[in-house]
Amino acid sequence: MKITLVEHQKADVTLPLTVDVPALQNYLDEVWQSRLWEDPSQEASLKQPFLSFEYAGPNLGPRIRAGKYVGFIQFQGITIEIIPKLFNVEQAGLAFQHVLWWLSYAQSFKFPFTKLSSDSDSIEDLPEAFFQYFAYTAETLIQEQPYHQYESVTERMPYLRGRLDTLGYIRSSVSQGNWQELVCEYEPFAFDNRLNQIIKFVTRKLVGLSKRLQTRQPLERLLFHLDEVADVPVSREDCDRMALHRFYEGYEHCLDLCRFFLSDRYSNQTASTEQQFCFLVPMDRVFEEFVTGVMKEKLASQFSSIDLQKAGKLTQEGVFIIKNDALLMTHEGEVIIIDTKYKVRSVEADAKAGISQTDLYQMISYALRRGSRRVFLVYPSLPGQTPSSHTFTVAAPTFMQEPIVITARDVPITGFTKQEILCGLEQELLELLVT
């Protein structure tokens, strides 16, 4: 069963009664506690914010409501997909294609699937796409450049191989009257090594998670290639301890994929066959890092400096923290503040043009602290929407010669091709910040 939701949307159907809801909530709580990004708004919360559960009536499972996190959850045969609010449910494949590309600009966490989709690829099933990509990457490496490594082995043998473990020989052979059994230490150049054991463990996990024959087939083919490799439990820490020779640098990417699947925030590590897997990212952070990443890539020559996530103290006592999404310095020494807001503006709703009172207060405090008179609020535009700008002027305080100008602007982050989006976003940012 698959349930597809837009951010903050409530499902039309209820969860099957067979789903262990308390176990699902506990699993998501564990995922939340092991997340790798900071979320100051919910920093103290021990409960997961990914899904909420609403009572639907007697003899019915609960209805779920999505939060601000996009991705998927697989649990006990149920797949829950959550897509960005810039798309509708029928556009889930297109939405995930965009999400994967936006994540290629993420600076705060490493995402190894940035090459998964092209402009023409629609990701109809994100979990299966991850599994297929891993199978293709690992199988290509094993076929073209099988990984062998010297492995330390201690074994009792009737003849000497390598070097004699004298202490072990005395304790386990001589003491028992088995003089003929030598305890030898040697290092064969083995295919059965830790890296291949990691790949095999991950492959078995994904075979258990996959629901499609066309995905399981390459995974099972990969297990065939790794048949002589031992089945041993591994963890993310095993990936971190791996040191690859530069001759095998192609395996670094495969190791990143294994690290992703072995991370506690993505999959339960009780056993390689555990049927729990999820991938969830905060869309406000994804939007911020995509826009600021493109800004730094495309507009670096236009400014003296571009600092992302520039932190500082808001008060002299150092109690309150200020952190700007982007702080720009022009070649003339002018300071420009950029703050991204992952909200769809209702520009015709009222004279405020969809800008909240709280956001305006926040921008004024930023401007005063940074000594800036140019502040920009950047919002995403809906597909097909013409970007618009709205400017508000705040009277200059006595210590500033000119008023503070706060400009809200929608920018395009969706489109038919990546190049089209990049060109549109670069043009909007240039027009907004440089002209």
C-alpha beads as a LAMMPS data file, in Angstrom:
LAMMPS data file: protein, C-alpha beads

435 atoms
434 bonds

1 atom types
1 bond types

-500.0 500.0 xlo xhi
-500.0 500.0 ylo yhi
-500.0 500.0 zlo zhi

Masses

1 110.0

Atoms # bond

1 1 1 0.000 0.000 0.000
2 1 1 1.285 3.469 -0.908
3 1 1 0.017 6.791 0.478
4 1 1 1.197 9.978 -1.240
5 1 1 0.806 13.307 0.534
6 1 1 1.787 16.914 0.000
7 1 1 3.481 18.679 2.923
8 1 1 1.044 19.468 5.757
9 1 1 -1.733 17.508 4.004
10 1 1 -3.985 14.939 5.700
11 1 1 -4.425 11.571 4.007
12 1 1 -7.801 10.692 2.531
13 1 1 -7.427 7.054 3.603
14 1 1 -6.729 5.552 7.000
15 1 1 -3.823 3.300 7.882
16 1 1 -4.653 -0.428 7.808
17 1 1 -5.468 -1.936 11.182
18 1 1 -2.546 -4.328 10.666
19 1 1 -0.030 -1.471 11.028
20 1 1 1.481 -1.263 14.512
21 1 1 1.027 2.493 14.991
22 1 1 2.872 2.751 18.363
23 1 1 5.831 0.912 16.804
24 1 1 5.759 3.307 13.821
25 1 1 5.728 6.308 16.163
26 1 1 8.613 4.874 18.181
27 1 1 10.605 4.238 15.008
28 1 1 10.064 7.812 13.785
29 1 1 11.052 9.109 17.238
30 1 1 14.350 7.231 16.877
31 1 1 14.857 8.663 13.389
32 1 1 14.193 12.166 14.738
33 1 1 16.667 11.760 17.589
34 1 1 19.431 10.620 15.218
35 1 1 18.911 13.335 12.571
36 1 1 22.045 15.015 11.270
37 1 1 20.677 18.534 10.862
38 1 1 19.885 21.131 13.500
39 1 1 16.320 22.326 13.921
40 1 1 16.306 25.143 16.506
41 1 1 12.511 25.490 16.433
42 1 1 12.068 21.948 17.744
43 1 1 15.473 21.378 19.297
44 1 1 14.109 20.339 22.695
45 1 1 11.378 18.059 21.337
46 1 1 11.796 14.321 21.839
47 1 1 8.822 13.486 19.619
48 1 1 9.085 13.238 15.859
49 1 1 7.475 16.014 13.767
50 1 1 7.310 14.005 10.521
51 1 1 3.745 12.688 10.881
52 1 1 0.795 13.287 13.151
53 1 1 -1.914 10.685 13.729
54 1 1 -5.614 11.551 13.979
55 1 1 -8.368 9.275 15.259
56 1 1 -10.657 8.259 12.374
57 1 1 -13.376 6.275 14.147
58 1 1 -14.073 2.834 15.619
59 1 1 -12.615 -0.159 13.791
60 1 1 -10.483 2.171 11.671
61 1 1 -6.802 2.947 11.693
62 1 1 -5.715 6.573 12.197
63 1 1 -5.372 9.135 9.451
64 1 1 -1.913 10.619 9.052
65 1 1 -1.017 14.237 8.437
66 1 1 2.349 15.208 6.964
67 1 1 4.655 17.836 8.443
68 1 1 7.255 19.987 6.692
69 1 1 9.555 17.072 5.861
70 1 1 9.614 15.496 2.397
71 1 1 10.714 12.020 1.368
72 1 1 9.324 8.596 2.188
73 1 1 8.732 6.117 4.989
74 1 1 8.565 2.352 4.531
75 1 1 7.133 0.449 7.471
76 1 1 5.439 -2.969 7.687
77 1 1 4.513 -3.070 4.002
78 1 1 3.274 0.561 3.881
79 1 1 5.052 3.254 1.863
80 1 1 4.267 6.877 2.753
81 1 1 5.508 9.497 0.284
82 1 1 5.589 13.191 1.171
83 1 1 6.238 15.673 -1.659
84 1 1 6.912 19.449 -1.617
85 1 1 3.918 21.770 -1.531
86 1 1 5.018 23.272 -4.853
87 1 1 3.604 20.140 -6.557
88 1 1 0.409 18.126 -6.391
89 1 1 0.011 14.423 -5.687
90 1 1 -0.166 13.539 -9.393
91 1 1 3.300 15.093 -9.859
92 1 1 5.101 12.938 -7.282
93 1 1 7.627 11.603 -9.822
94 1 1 8.495 15.095 -11.041
95 1 1 8.642 16.367 -7.466
96 1 1 11.190 13.772 -6.378
97 1 1 13.283 14.498 -9.476
98 1 1 13.475 18.119 -8.346
99 1 1 14.179 17.216 -4.697
100 1 1 17.158 15.058 -5.687
101 1 1 18.610 17.885 -7.733
102 1 1 18.013 20.528 -5.058
103 1 1 19.853 18.287 -2.601
104 1 1 22.942 18.344 -4.828
105 1 1 23.467 21.900 -3.521
106 1 1 23.070 20.942 0.141
107 1 1 26.004 21.995 2.294
108 1 1 24.875 20.801 5.724
109 1 1 24.567 17.079 4.996
110 1 1 26.094 14.762 2.414
111 1 1 23.692 13.219 -0.071
112 1 1 25.182 10.505 -2.371
113 1 1 22.338 10.278 -4.921
114 1 1 22.874 13.542 -6.809
115 1 1 23.578 11.697 -10.088
116 1 1 20.477 9.553 -9.869
117 1 1 18.218 11.500 -12.223
118 1 1 18.587 13.469 -15.423
119 1 1 16.256 16.108 -16.843
120 1 1 14.172 13.408 -18.521
121 1 1 13.913 11.079 -15.516
122 1 1 10.756 11.037 -13.448
123 1 1 11.267 9.282 -10.111
124 1 1 8.020 7.360 -9.739
125 1 1 9.188 5.386 -6.697
126 1 1 11.983 7.044 -4.719
127 1 1 12.954 4.072 -2.495
128 1 1 13.192 1.723 -5.478
129 1 1 15.207 4.339 -7.393
130 1 1 17.709 4.460 -4.511
131 1 1 17.971 0.655 -4.479
132 1 1 18.435 0.398 -8.245
133 1 1 21.109 3.075 -8.257
134 1 1 23.036 1.281 -5.512
135 1 1 22.784 -2.065 -7.334
136 1 1 24.004 -0.554 -10.605
137 1 1 26.902 1.309 -8.940
138 1 1 28.114 -1.647 -6.869
139 1 1 27.749 -4.240 -9.640
140 1 1 29.615 -2.068 -12.151
141 1 1 32.525 -1.672 -9.732
142 1 1 32.691 -5.367 -8.815
143 1 1 32.640 -6.427 -12.461
144 1 1 35.133 -3.857 -13.725
145 1 1 37.421 -3.535 -10.688
146 1 1 36.819 -6.244 -8.062
147 1 1 38.116 -5.152 -4.688
148 1 1 40.781 -7.352 -3.056
149 1 1 42.564 -6.575 0.178
150 1 1 45.175 -8.168 2.387
151 1 1 43.320 -9.673 5.341
152 1 1 44.995 -10.871 8.525
153 1 1 44.155 -14.551 9.195
154 1 1 45.160 -16.769 12.130
155 1 1 44.689 -20.493 11.448
156 1 1 45.839 -23.888 12.743
157 1 1 47.596 -25.784 9.930
158 1 1 49.815 -28.886 9.499
159 1 1 52.414 -26.787 7.655
160 1 1 53.867 -23.336 8.113
161 1 1 52.254 -20.503 6.187
162 1 1 53.223 -16.906 6.784
163 1 1 54.642 -16.657 10.291
164 1 1 54.268 -18.815 13.377
165 1 1 52.190 -17.429 16.237
166 1 1 54.485 -18.831 18.918
167 1 1 52.332 -17.947 21.930
168 1 1 49.191 -19.252 20.264
169 1 1 50.994 -22.423 19.190
170 1 1 52.108 -23.118 22.780
171 1 1 48.672 -22.406 24.270
172 1 1 46.425 -24.224 21.829
173 1 1 48.634 -26.928 20.339
174 1 1 51.663 -27.798 22.486
175 1 1 49.685 -27.663 25.749
176 1 1 47.245 -30.213 24.317
177 1 1 49.881 -32.480 22.806
178 1 1 49.063 -31.485 19.213
179 1 1 52.606 -30.590 18.178
180 1 1 51.771 -31.091 14.509
181 1 1 49.153 -28.293 14.453
182 1 1 50.967 -25.030 13.784
183 1 1 49.219 -21.746 14.552
184 1 1 50.027 -19.538 11.561
185 1 1 49.406 -15.872 10.842
186 1 1 49.253 -14.857 7.190
187 1 1 47.646 -12.188 5.001
188 1 1 46.025 -13.491 1.819
189 1 1 44.984 -11.031 -0.910
190 1 1 41.312 -11.822 -0.368
191 1 1 38.046 -10.948 -2.065
192 1 1 36.297 -11.774 1.220
193 1 1 37.212 -8.507 2.945
194 1 1 35.488 -5.881 5.063
195 1 1 34.422 -3.629 2.189
196 1 1 32.767 -6.442 0.258
197 1 1 31.152 -7.661 3.479
198 1 1 29.657 -4.174 3.937
199 1 1 28.346 -4.158 0.367
200 1 1 26.856 -7.639 0.783
201 1 1 25.152 -6.780 4.073
202 1 1 23.585 -3.647 2.539
203 1 1 22.512 -5.611 -0.540
204 1 1 20.704 -8.217 1.561
205 1 1 18.943 -5.419 3.469
206 1 1 17.754 -3.809 0.233
207 1 1 16.519 -7.131 -1.183
208 1 1 14.277 -7.385 1.873
209 1 1 13.061 -3.802 1.463
210 1 1 12.473 -3.850 -2.296
211 1 1 8.940 -4.443 -3.561
212 1 1 9.645 -4.598 -7.292
213 1 1 11.004 -7.507 -9.310
214 1 1 13.023 -5.214 -11.603
215 1 1 14.817 -3.892 -8.509
216 1 1 15.364 -7.217 -6.767
217 1 1 16.877 -8.815 -9.870
218 1 1 20.017 -6.610 -9.996
219 1 1 20.333 -6.838 -6.215
220 1 1 20.188 -10.647 -6.332
221 1 1 22.680 -10.592 -9.215
222 1 1 24.971 -8.538 -6.979
223 1 1 24.626 -11.157 -4.218
224 1 1 25.675 -13.796 -6.761
225 1 1 28.871 -11.831 -7.491
226 1 1 29.519 -11.669 -3.728
227 1 1 28.732 -15.339 -3.069
228 1 1 32.170 -16.157 -1.624
229 1 1 32.033 -13.150 0.740
230 1 1 31.037 -13.961 4.330
231 1 1 27.684 -12.796 5.736
232 1 1 28.616 -10.717 8.766
233 1 1 26.763 -7.850 10.515
234 1 1 28.158 -4.384 9.841
235 1 1 27.363 -0.811 10.880
236 1 1 27.951 2.749 9.745
237 1 1 31.087 2.836 11.915
238 1 1 32.595 0.065 9.751
239 1 1 32.205 2.364 6.746
240 1 1 33.899 5.199 8.622
241 1 1 36.852 2.959 9.504
242 1 1 37.490 1.903 5.897
243 1 1 40.674 3.338 4.348
244 1 1 40.753 2.792 0.586
245 1 1 43.895 2.801 -1.546
246 1 1 43.803 5.464 -4.258
247 1 1 43.757 2.665 -6.857
248 1 1 40.235 1.883 -5.608
249 1 1 39.023 5.471 -5.253
250 1 1 35.962 4.578 -7.369
251 1 1 34.676 2.647 -4.341
252 1 1 34.471 5.854 -2.271
253 1 1 31.087 6.657 -3.803
254 1 1 29.857 3.100 -3.202
255 1 1 30.999 3.399 0.413
256 1 1 29.034 6.662 0.739
257 1 1 25.932 4.827 -0.488
258 1 1 26.478 2.057 2.059
259 1 1 26.961 4.653 4.789
260 1 1 23.640 6.221 3.768
261 1 1 21.745 2.924 4.011
262 1 1 23.416 2.052 7.319
263 1 1 22.695 5.400 8.970
264 1 1 20.326 5.069 11.923
265 1 1 18.193 7.922 10.645
266 1 1 17.376 5.998 7.454
267 1 1 17.045 2.350 8.422
268 1 1 16.719 0.203 11.517
269 1 1 19.895 -1.778 12.201
270 1 1 18.474 -4.718 14.161
271 1 1 19.055 -7.109 11.255
272 1 1 19.816 -7.028 7.548
273 1 1 16.226 -8.080 6.790
274 1 1 14.502 -5.400 8.907
275 1 1 11.516 -3.948 7.017
276 1 1 11.960 -0.335 8.081
277 1 1 13.450 2.396 5.953
278 1 1 12.927 6.112 5.552
279 1 1 14.427 9.227 4.060
280 1 1 13.115 12.595 5.224
281 1 1 14.586 16.068 4.808
282 1 1 13.345 19.511 5.967
283 1 1 12.154 21.401 2.889
284 1 1 12.864 24.835 4.360
285 1 1 16.521 23.807 4.707
286 1 1 16.599 22.281 1.214
287 1 1 15.163 25.475 -0.317
288 1 1 17.601 27.659 1.582
289 1 1 20.658 25.645 0.613
290 1 1 19.607 25.353 -3.024
291 1 1 19.103 29.111 -3.433
292 1 1 22.230 30.113 -1.500
293 1 1 24.272 27.383 -3.209
294 1 1 23.296 28.648 -6.657
295 1 1 23.957 32.205 -5.486
296 1 1 27.485 31.357 -4.389
297 1 1 28.159 29.371 -7.558
298 1 1 26.797 31.875 -10.062
299 1 1 27.263 35.297 -8.434
300 1 1 30.608 34.986 -6.628
301 1 1 32.353 37.413 -9.009
302 1 1 29.687 40.065 -8.405
303 1 1 30.508 40.466 -4.713
304 1 1 33.523 40.884 -2.497
305 1 1 32.306 38.038 -0.265
306 1 1 29.306 35.732 0.145
307 1 1 29.005 34.141 3.594
308 1 1 26.390 31.442 4.173
309 1 1 24.872 30.792 7.593
310 1 1 26.758 33.767 9.024
311 1 1 26.320 33.595 12.792
312 1 1 26.745 36.277 15.440
313 1 1 25.362 37.685 18.688
314 1 1 22.243 39.835 18.538
315 1 1 22.839 41.516 21.907
316 1 1 25.961 42.716 23.681
317 1 1 25.246 40.233 26.464
318 1 1 25.618 37.420 23.939
319 1 1 22.342 35.807 24.979
320 1 1 20.485 35.901 21.663
321 1 1 21.910 34.423 18.485
322 1 1 21.632 35.810 14.957
323 1 1 22.227 33.644 11.892
324 1 1 21.771 34.934 8.344
325 1 1 21.114 32.560 5.464
326 1 1 23.463 34.669 3.329
327 1 1 25.431 37.808 4.085
328 1 1 26.846 39.562 1.026
329 1 1 29.474 42.280 0.833
330 1 1 29.662 44.372 -2.340
331 1 1 32.944 45.584 -3.776
332 1 1 31.996 49.040 -2.451
333 1 1 31.641 47.688 1.099
334 1 1 27.836 47.623 1.299
335 1 1 26.265 44.814 3.360
336 1 1 23.297 42.908 1.885
337 1 1 21.213 40.407 3.867
338 1 1 19.424 37.442 2.238
339 1 1 16.835 35.405 4.102
340 1 1 14.985 32.530 2.442
341 1 1 11.393 31.752 3.363
342 1 1 9.946 28.456 2.194
343 1 1 6.415 29.801 1.955
344 1 1 4.020 30.358 -0.938
345 1 1 3.135 34.036 -0.805
346 1 1 -0.451 35.170 -1.293
347 1 1 0.539 38.445 -2.924
348 1 1 -3.054 39.547 -3.555
349 1 1 -4.356 38.704 -0.089
350 1 1 -3.650 42.132 1.443
351 1 1 -1.296 45.090 1.345
352 1 1 1.364 43.036 3.154
353 1 1 1.920 40.964 -0.055
354 1 1 2.005 37.722 1.881
355 1 1 4.809 38.804 4.231
356 1 1 4.184 37.992 7.865
357 1 1 4.549 40.645 10.545
358 1 1 7.020 38.390 12.401
359 1 1 9.249 38.036 9.335
360 1 1 9.333 41.811 8.886
361 1 1 10.331 42.335 12.528
362 1 1 13.047 39.721 12.096
363 1 1 14.477 41.448 9.012
364 1 1 14.562 44.835 10.748
365 1 1 16.531 43.367 13.650
366 1 1 18.939 41.753 11.156
367 1 1 19.435 45.061 9.363
368 1 1 20.085 46.980 12.565
369 1 1 22.552 44.389 13.867
370 1 1 24.467 44.092 10.586
371 1 1 24.357 47.775 9.703
372 1 1 22.619 46.996 6.425
373 1 1 19.960 48.992 4.607
374 1 1 19.230 46.364 1.928
375 1 1 17.419 43.201 3.028
376 1 1 15.874 40.609 0.731
377 1 1 13.263 37.951 1.503
378 1 1 13.397 35.171 -1.083
379 1 1 10.350 32.919 -1.615
380 1 1 9.749 30.023 -4.043
381 1 1 7.382 30.646 -6.927
382 1 1 4.832 28.044 -7.962
383 1 1 5.303 26.232 -11.310
384 1 1 4.188 28.562 -14.088
385 1 1 3.911 31.551 -11.758
386 1 1 5.455 34.843 -12.845
387 1 1 7.893 35.977 -10.130
388 1 1 6.983 39.257 -8.437
389 1 1 8.667 41.748 -6.122
390 1 1 7.290 43.867 -3.300
391 1 1 9.303 46.514 -1.470
392 1 1 8.723 48.015 1.962
393 1 1 10.663 50.958 3.383
394 1 1 11.356 51.378 7.090
395 1 1 12.166 54.911 8.247
396 1 1 15.822 55.364 9.069
397 1 1 16.757 55.331 12.751
398 1 1 18.842 58.248 13.982
399 1 1 22.146 56.431 13.601
400 1 1 21.482 55.445 9.946
401 1 1 21.502 58.066 7.197
402 1 1 19.180 56.152 4.861
403 1 1 16.023 54.036 5.395
404 1 1 16.015 50.242 5.482
405 1 1 14.598 48.767 2.279
406 1 1 13.113 45.276 2.583
407 1 1 12.290 43.526 -0.693
408 1 1 10.343 40.283 -1.052
409 1 1 10.899 38.335 -4.254
410 1 1 9.645 35.032 -5.639
411 1 1 12.240 32.969 -7.498
412 1 1 11.746 29.931 -9.776
413 1 1 13.041 26.590 -8.480
414 1 1 10.908 24.302 -10.653
415 1 1 10.842 23.819 -14.410
416 1 1 11.275 21.407 -17.295
417 1 1 15.091 21.238 -17.252
418 1 1 17.824 21.929 -14.739
419 1 1 19.460 24.423 -17.084
420 1 1 16.181 26.293 -17.460
421 1 1 15.799 26.548 -13.693
422 1 1 19.405 27.640 -13.161
423 1 1 19.183 30.317 -15.839
424 1 1 15.890 31.625 -14.454
425 1 1 17.121 31.621 -10.856
426 1 1 20.428 33.287 -11.774
427 1 1 18.596 35.972 -13.757
428 1 1 16.191 36.679 -10.893
429 1 1 19.008 36.880 -8.346
430 1 1 21.078 39.157 -10.572
431 1 1 18.125 41.457 -11.131
432 1 1 17.330 41.441 -7.438
433 1 1 20.806 41.920 -5.979
434 1 1 22.996 43.603 -8.592
435 1 1 20.802 45.990 -10.567

Bonds

1 1 1 2
2 1 2 3
3 1 3 4
4 1 4 5
5 1 5 6
6 1 6 7
7 1 7 8
8 1 8 9
9 1 9 10
10 1 10 11
11 1 11 12
12 1 12 13
13 1 13 14
14 1 14 15
15 1 15 16
16 1 16 17
17 1 17 18
18 1 18 19
19 1 19 20
20 1 20 21
21 1 21 22
22 1 22 23
23 1 23 24
24 1 24 25
25 1 25 26
26 1 26 27
27 1 27 28
28 1 28 29
29 1 29 30
30 1 30 31
31 1 31 32
32 1 32 33
33 1 33 34
34 1 34 35
35 1 35 36
36 1 36 37
37 1 37 38
38 1 38 39
39 1 39 40
40 1 40 41
41 1 41 42
42 1 42 43
43 1 43 44
44 1 44 45
45 1 45 46
46 1 46 47
47 1 47 48
48 1 48 49
49 1 49 50
50 1 50 51
51 1 51 52
52 1 52 53
53 1 53 54
54 1 54 55
55 1 55 56
56 1 56 57
57 1 57 58
58 1 58 59
59 1 59 60
60 1 60 61
61 1 61 62
62 1 62 63
63 1 63 64
64 1 64 65
65 1 65 66
66 1 66 67
67 1 67 68
68 1 68 69
69 1 69 70
70 1 70 71
71 1 71 72
72 1 72 73
73 1 73 74
74 1 74 75
75 1 75 76
76 1 76 77
77 1 77 78
78 1 78 79
79 1 79 80
80 1 80 81
81 1 81 82
82 1 82 83
83 1 83 84
84 1 84 85
85 1 85 86
86 1 86 87
87 1 87 88
88 1 88 89
89 1 89 90
90 1 90 91
91 1 91 92
92 1 92 93
93 1 93 94
94 1 94 95
95 1 95 96
96 1 96 97
97 1 97 98
98 1 98 99
99 1 99 100
100 1 100 101
101 1 101 102
102 1 102 103
103 1 103 104
104 1 104 105
105 1 105 106
106 1 106 107
107 1 107 108
108 1 108 109
109 1 109 110
110 1 110 111
111 1 111 112
112 1 112 113
113 1 113 114
114 1 114 115
115 1 115 116
116 1 116 117
117 1 117 118
118 1 118 119
119 1 119 120
120 1 120 121
121 1 121 122
122 1 122 123
123 1 123 124
124 1 124 125
125 1 125 126
126 1 126 127
127 1 127 128
128 1 128 129
129 1 129 130
130 1 130 131
131 1 131 132
132 1 132 133
133 1 133 134
134 1 134 135
135 1 135 136
136 1 136 137
137 1 137 138
138 1 138 139
139 1 139 140
140 1 140 141
141 1 141 142
142 1 142 143
143 1 143 144
144 1 144 145
145 1 145 146
146 1 146 147
147 1 147 148
148 1 148 149
149 1 149 150
150 1 150 151
151 1 151 152
152 1 152 153
153 1 153 154
154 1 154 155
155 1 155 156
156 1 156 157
157 1 157 158
158 1 158 159
159 1 159 160
160 1 160 161
161 1 161 162
162 1 162 163
163 1 163 164
164 1 164 165
165 1 165 166
166 1 166 167
167 1 167 168
168 1 168 169
169 1 169 170
170 1 170 171
171 1 171 172
172 1 172 173
173 1 173 174
174 1 174 175
175 1 175 176
176 1 176 177
177 1 177 178
178 1 178 179
179 1 179 180
180 1 180 181
181 1 181 182
182 1 182 183
183 1 183 184
184 1 184 185
185 1 185 186
186 1 186 187
187 1 187 188
188 1 188 189
189 1 189 190
190 1 190 191
191 1 191 192
192 1 192 193
193 1 193 194
194 1 194 195
195 1 195 196
196 1 196 197
197 1 197 198
198 1 198 199
199 1 199 200
200 1 200 201
201 1 201 202
202 1 202 203
203 1 203 204
204 1 204 205
205 1 205 206
206 1 206 207
207 1 207 208
208 1 208 209
209 1 209 210
210 1 210 211
211 1 211 212
212 1 212 213
213 1 213 214
214 1 214 215
215 1 215 216
216 1 216 217
217 1 217 218
218 1 218 219
219 1 219 220
220 1 220 221
221 1 221 222
222 1 222 223
223 1 223 224
224 1 224 225
225 1 225 226
226 1 226 227
227 1 227 228
228 1 228 229
229 1 229 230
230 1 230 231
231 1 231 232
232 1 232 233
233 1 233 234
234 1 234 235
235 1 235 236
236 1 236 237
237 1 237 238
238 1 238 239
239 1 239 240
240 1 240 241
241 1 241 242
242 1 242 243
243 1 243 244
244 1 244 245
245 1 245 246
246 1 246 247
247 1 247 248
248 1 248 249
249 1 249 250
250 1 250 251
251 1 251 252
252 1 252 253
253 1 253 254
254 1 254 255
255 1 255 256
256 1 256 257
257 1 257 258
258 1 258 259
259 1 259 260
260 1 260 261
261 1 261 262
262 1 262 263
263 1 263 264
264 1 264 265
265 1 265 266
266 1 266 267
267 1 267 268
268 1 268 269
269 1 269 270
270 1 270 271
271 1 271 272
272 1 272 273
273 1 273 274
274 1 274 275
275 1 275 276
276 1 276 277
277 1 277 278
278 1 278 279
279 1 279 280
280 1 280 281
281 1 281 282
282 1 282 283
283 1 283 284
284 1 284 285
285 1 285 286
286 1 286 287
287 1 287 288
288 1 288 289
289 1 289 290
290 1 290 291
291 1 291 292
292 1 292 293
293 1 293 294
294 1 294 295
295 1 295 296
296 1 296 297
297 1 297 298
298 1 298 299
299 1 299 300
300 1 300 301
301 1 301 302
302 1 302 303
303 1 303 304
304 1 304 305
305 1 305 306
306 1 306 307
307 1 307 308
308 1 308 309
309 1 309 310
310 1 310 311
311 1 311 312
312 1 312 313
313 1 313 314
314 1 314 315
315 1 315 316
316 1 316 317
317 1 317 318
318 1 318 319
319 1 319 320
320 1 320 321
321 1 321 322
322 1 322 323
323 1 323 324
324 1 324 325
325 1 325 326
326 1 326 327
327 1 327 328
328 1 328 329
329 1 329 330
330 1 330 331
331 1 331 332
332 1 332 333
333 1 333 334
334 1 334 335
335 1 335 336
336 1 336 337
337 1 337 338
338 1 338 339
339 1 339 340
340 1 340 341
341 1 341 342
342 1 342 343
343 1 343 344
344 1 344 345
345 1 345 346
346 1 346 347
347 1 347 348
348 1 348 349
349 1 349 350
350 1 350 351
351 1 351 352
352 1 352 353
353 1 353 354
354 1 354 355
355 1 355 356
356 1 356 357
357 1 357 358
358 1 358 359
359 1 359 360
360 1 360 361
361 1 361 362
362 1 362 363
363 1 363 364
364 1 364 365
365 1 365 366
366 1 366 367
367 1 367 368
368 1 368 369
369 1 369 370
370 1 370 371
371 1 371 372
372 1 372 373
373 1 373 374
374 1 374 375
375 1 375 376
376 1 376 377
377 1 377 378
378 1 378 379
379 1 379 380
380 1 380 381
381 1 381 382
382 1 382 383
383 1 383 384
384 1 384 385
385 1 385 386
386 1 386 387
387 1 387 388
388 1 388 389
389 1 389 390
390 1 390 391
391 1 391 392
392 1 392 393
393 1 393 394
394 1 394 395
395 1 395 396
396 1 396 397
397 1 397 398
398 1 398 399
399 1 399 400
400 1 400 401
401 1 401 402
402 1 402 403
403 1 403 404
404 1 404 405
405 1 405 406
406 1 406 407
407 1 407 408
408 1 408 409
409 1 409 410
410 1 410 411
411 1 411 412
412 1 412 413
413 1 413 414
414 1 414 415
415 1 415 416
416 1 416 417
417 1 417 418
418 1 418 419
419 1 419 420
420 1 420 421
421 1 421 422
422 1 422 423
423 1 423 424
424 1 424 425
425 1 425 426
426 1 426 427
427 1 427 428
428 1 428 429
429 1 429 430
430 1 430 431
431 1 431 432
432 1 432 433
433 1 433 434
434 1 434 435
